[in-house]
Amino acid sequence: MVSAVSFSSTGIGATTASDAGSSVALQDRLARCVKQLGDWQGCPSGKTPEGQKIIQNLRSQIDNIQSRINQSKQAVATQETPVNVHAGVPVGGSSTGLGGSLNVYA
């Protein structure tokens, strides 16, 4: 049972430029918001109008963080394979698709 829950408007909403794009920082914020949401939902104070506003705010922040995490994952997934500009082939690949090594002693 939760005996006391505190809410700090600067604790959840505040981010720095360095952690804004970091997936790890986003995952950490998400975990904290989910924990606080659970605490507020299980607490008698969560039934009050002020508590309901805080719960709605936490849900909105969770949705926002999840969307940023999904955008980050999509950006990583859609990155193109690096191309060797001199040969015009993907790095680590071959232009003929056969073998991958070149016999320089022949």
N, C-alpha and C positions, 0 to 999 in steps of 0.2 A: 504494500500500500504506500502511496506517495504521501509523505507528511508535509512537504513544502516544495513548491516549484517557483523558481524565479525566472523572469523574462527580461532580457536586456535588448532594447531595440538596436543597440550598436553591436551586440554580440553576433547576431545572425546576418544582418544586412550589410555589415561593413566588410569590404574586401579591398585588397591592395592590388595594384597593377601587376605585381609579380605573380599572384596566385589566381588571377582572373582566368587565364587560359590553361592553367594546370589541371589536368585530369585528376590527379591525386588530391589536390586542394578541393576540387569540386566534389569528389567522392566523400571527403571528410566533412564538408559542409552539409552534404545530403544526409549523411549518417547522423550528424548533430540535429538537423531539423526534424528528421524522422523520430529520433529519440524524444525531442522536446514535444513533438506533436502527440506522441503516445502518452507522455507525462500529462499534458494538458487535457487530453481526452479522458484520462482516468482520474483526474482530479476534480473534486467538487467545484472548484473555481472555474473549471471549464464550462460549466453550465450557465454561468452568468453572461450577460451581454458583452462585457469586456473580455471574458474568456473566449466567447464565440468569435469575437473579432481577432483575437490572437490566433486561435485555431485556423481561421480562414486565411490569415496572413501567412502562417506556417505552410498551409497547403499550397498557397500561391507560390511561395518561395521554393517548395519542393518541386512543383511543376516546372518552374523556371530553371532550376538547377538540372533537372532531368533532361529538359530540352537542350540545354547547353552541352551536357555530356553527350547526348545523341548527335548533336551537330559536330562535336569534336570527333566522335567515332566515324561519322560519315566523311568528314574531311580527310581523315587518315586513310580510310578505305578507298577513296577516290583519287588518291595521289597517283600520278603516272609513274611508270617504271623509268628510272633514270636512263638516259640515252647517251652513249658515247658520241659526242658531236663530230668527232673526226671520222668515225666509221659509219655512223648512222644506224647503229644496232644497239639493242638494249645492253646495258652493262652486264657482263658475265655471260653473254650469249654469243652466238656466232652468226655470220651473215648467211651461211648456207644451211644452218640448222643441224649440221652434222658435226659430231665431235665438238670439242671446245678448245682443243689445244692445237698449237702450231709447232711443227717440227722445225726448229731453227737450225738443226745440225745437218739437214739433208742437202 
